[in-house]
Amino acid sequence: MRLDIPLPPFLTLMAVWAAVEAAARALGLTVTLRTPSAEHPGSTHWHLKQARTPGVVEATYWPQQHQLWLSIKPRAVSEHTLELAQKLRAEIERNLLPKA
């Protein structure tokens, strides 16, 4: 399952990183992995987990394609991970909005 997150134009790598990681902190998630993705050269891939709750939400930012998305592996899809992914998406989108 994949949830695309629309990105405003002209974002820097650090702005997207900050938005993802601030959203994780705001929701009490732990970053259990941060690594480049072999499938998407030049990208950053996170695994985000909530305490002892089963399931991981993955985030991938691919700057060369100006794409950011969340994903959940099919075997990990549950009501909890779907709800968590939706909350994470909303928080990331809020963090990416220009500050007035």
Secondary structure, DSSP 8 states (H G I E B T S, - for coil): -EEEE---TT--HHHHHHHHHHHHHHTT-EEEEEE--SSSTT-EEEEEE-TT-S--EEEEEEGGGTEEEEE--GGG--HHHHHHHHHHHHHHHHHHS---
